[in-house]
Amino acid sequence: MVQAYILIQTEVGRAAEVAERIRGIEGVAEAHDVTGPYDVIVQAEADDVNALGTLVVARIQRLEGIARTLTCPIVNI
């Protein structure tokens, strides 16, 4: 199991809408609209790194209103 935080910048005024739509995607544990340099922070999980990449690229980045994403895999050190 791979977990990651996905930091998302949205188009102006679209954070709440984007967070709500992301919450419905399989593999998304949580999605919160926040303030600061990013507009939405998502905690996601997938079976492996390739599945995580598919989740981000094929499911999340394609949503209307998303300008940019940054994926931060969780590591256990």
Helices and strands as residue ranges (DSSP letters): E 2-10, H 15-23, E 28-33, E 40-46, H 49-54, I 55-60, E 66-73
